[in-house]
Amino acid sequence: MKAYKKYIIFLGILVILSPLGIIIPDYFKAVNAWGEWSVESVKQQTGKEPAGMKKDSKLYKAPISDYNFGKKGDPLSKLSVSYIISGLIGTGVILLLTFGITKLITRKATE
Amino acid sequence: MHIPDGYLSPQTYVPLYAVFIASAAVVVKKVKAKVDKKLVPFLGMAAAFSFLIMMFNVPIPGGTTGHAVGAAIIALLFGPWVAFVAVSVAIIIQALVFGDGGITAIGANCVNMALIIPFVAWYVFKFLVRKNASATRLSIAAFISGYLSINVAAIMAGIEFGIQPLVASGADGNPLYAPYPLSIAVPAMAVEHLVLFGFIEAIVTLLIFRYFYKNNKGIIEVLK
């Protein structure tokens, strides 16, 4: 674990700095990534609601949608807290998952 | 770019899922054959790194946002198959837990970001570098690998979008999924990555490459 301390610290720094990923775009009035619009936004852009998109966009509701525990219009400070917690949760889940996957694969390899 | 649900028709996302699953099968076979125990902790940290770096949205003022993927540097450091696993894990968690990217699009997003970027980055680097290359040449190669690989992935995503009106339109001629044709989707994706996001990926690739080159050269897979 000690050898990896500096990498863990690096990941921790990324988590803490992650709100820059929503603060800076907000400052520059940048919106969604291209092609990541809502169905309503597509209707605004093209005047039509693609039928397949309308159906499939409702397919799945993620537990922490858009890294936000609150609502879309919440103040940036609140969104930032959600963002950091999401970063922590994501990192934690990923570390557990990859640890589990590699344990499984390496155990099968030595059988 | 994380393609959401509803942008790709089944005619598109099913084959891409097949490619993703086939690639996963290849990885499992490769790992079973040769497992480097030292690599194991790095896989998790690499996946976490990719996940976190994708949270750093970079704006085009008044326009859209994008982000680095980190897949290029993971490929250069640990090989393209390790990168495939690491970035795929990040993408799957993003989709399942945070709704960043669709469930139907997991195959597509993984092919674009976890398969294309690592392999393009790896082979571009190998092409640019000979044995005993100078640190400067290696750095330039890392930069270009990052830049080109994400651009190829972006163009692929643009193509996946742009063919939707062709492959999936209703009887009335209206697109059922992503509404913009190739002539709009490909330039939109290509230009923003050529002009800005490609450089973000390139810089991330370069900086982390240089760190490992200075501090832990022996681990860098692409130099072996």
Interface residues (C-beta under 8 A of the other chain):
Chain A: Y4 Y7 I8 F10 L11 L14 V15 L17 S18 L20 G21 I22 I24 P25 Y27 F28 K29 A30 V31 N32 A33 W34 G35 E36 V39 V42 Q45 T46 K48 P50 A51 G52 M53 K54 K55 D56 S57 L59 Y60 K61 A62 P63 I64 S65 D66 Y67 Y83 S86 G87 I89 G90 T91 V93 I94 L95 L97 T98 F99 I101 T102 I105 T106 K108 A109
Chain B: M1 H2 I3 P4 D5 G6 Y7 S9 V28 V31 K32 A33 V35 K37 V40 P41 L43 G44 M45 A47 A48 F49 F51 L52 I53 M55 F56 N57 V58 P59 I60 P61 G62 G63 T64 T65 G66 H67 V85 A86 V89 A90 I93 Q94 A95 L96 V97 F98 G99 D100 G102 I103 T104 A157 F161 A168 G170 N174 P175 L176 Y177 A178 P179 A185 A188 M189 E192
